[in-house]
Amino acid sequence: MSQAPLQSLLDLLDLEQIEENIFRGQSRPGVVPRVFGGQVAAQALVAAGRTVPEDRLAHSLHAYFLRVGDAGAPIVYTVDRMNDGRSFTTRRVVAVQHGQPIFALSASFQRYEEGLDHQAPMPPAPDPETLPAAEERLPAYGLAPGVVDKLLEARAGVDIRYVDDPPYGRYGRPREPRSQVWFRTNGKLDDDPLLHVVLATYVSDMTLLDSILLAHGRGGWAVGDVVGASLDHAMWFHRPFRADEWLLYDQESPSSSAGRGLGQGRIYTQDGQLAISVIQEGVVRVPR
């Protein structure tokens, strides 16, 4: 498979440094006509990471989506060096477009140390190699050709394989509010730990709210029966992983109400190590 789509994604997530603690990133439309939230979160983490010593690895991030991003304009990221301690380093990043903040992120980095170790067990899931890739599966759902094209284009750099049908693949009847996908980049990455964390951050925003839709039998933006957007996003990076090797994203929704829904997920390596925990709340509204 060509590495071009992955390289295009890596180029998108790379940033130009325009001043100390100030970076600029480019934008492109997501599957809806605005900047994809995972792109902004990943770029903000890149900005934070560029100001941190190499021996300190990202262990958590907490972010708020403040305004809709303009996919036709660059984004400026300003980094506030909140703390540089003996073990932990903290950064705050604000993303700005047209003079207004559209996103705010706090991220913490830690120098490696040994410690107590336990984890929740990995849930059962089929081998990812037995599941159809998106280009095989999506045309079978009867979506409009333009919708299929947008989905494939948005995910060209990443191989995402659903264990069961996504919300738009089988909607109209409620299902258990749980979803699983396997994912990895469509090509190899170098060994920079920050790069793998950034790619996982990018992907983490793609499917996390699916379980909310499943609970109500909704298909999502692809069929037009809900409108929504991410509100906030939090991630904890527990153990080393590679984003160019298969990762299982196990997701569920414990609640939705008042026009909002909560999704939570755990990301495991293929050998069963819990690598990342994720929580996100989003707007989920039924069009009038």
C-alpha positions, 0 to 999 in steps of 0.5 A, a space after each residue: 500500500 502507498 505511504 502517500 496518505 499517511 505522509 499527507 496526514 503526518 504533514 498535516 499534523 506537523 507544525 511550523 514554529 513562528 516564534 518561541 512557544 508559538 506554532 502554526 498548523 494547516 487545516 483541512 476539512 473533516 467528514 463534515 465542513 469544519 476542522 476535525 477535532 482530532 486534528 486540532 487536539 493532535 496538533 496542540 499536543 505536537 506544540 506542547 511536546 516541542 517545548 518539553 525535554 525528550 526524556 519526558 513522555 506525555 501521560 495525560 491531556 485534557 481539552 475543550 473544544 471552544 468554537 468551530 474551526 475554519 478548515 480554510 484557515 491556518 491555526 496558531 498554537 500558543 504554548 504556556 510553560 506552566 511547570 517544569 518540575 523534577 518529574 513532571 512537566 505541564 503545558 497549556 496550549 490555546 489554538 487560535 483562528 481569526 483572533 479567537 480561541 477555538 480549542 484549549 489543551 492542558 498536557 502533562 509529561 513525565 520522566 519515566 520511572 518504575 511503579 506499581 502496575 495493574 490494569 483492567 483485562 483486555 475484552 475479547 475481540 476478533 483478530 483484526 486481520 479477519 475484519 474487512 477494511 473500510 474500502 471493502 465495507 463502506 460501499 455495502 452500506 448504501 450510503 450516498 457516494 459522496 459520503 463514502 468518499 468523504 469517509 474514505 478520504 478522512 481515514 486514508 492515513 489510518 486503517 480502521 476496522 469495525 468489529 460490528 457495523 458502525 452506527 450508519 451501517 445498521 440503524 433504526 433499532 437501538 443496540 448495546 451502547 458499545 463499539 469496538 474498532 481496531 486501528 493502526 496507521 497505513 504505514 510504518 512510523 519512526 520511533 519517536 514516542 510523541 509521534 505515536 501518542 499524537 497519532 493515537 490522539 488524532 484517531 481517538 476522536 473518530 469513533 468515540 461517540 458511536 456508542 451513544 448513537 448505537 444506544 438510540 438506533 441513530 446513524 449519525 451525520 452520514 445519514 443526517 439523523 443527528 447533529 453533534 460535535 465534541 465538547 471536551 476530551 481527556 486521555 491518559 497514556 498508561 504504557 508504551 505502544 506503537 500507533 503503526 501496530 494494531 490497537 483495539 479501541 473498546 468504547 461504550 457510553 454510560 449516559 446521554 441526556 440534555 443534548 449531550 452524550 458521554 463516551 469512554 474508551 480503553 485502547 489496548 495493544 494486540 498483546 493485551 496491554 492497556 495503553 490509553 484511557 479516553 473520555 469525551 463528552 459531545 453534543 448529540 442533538 436530533 434535528 427538528 
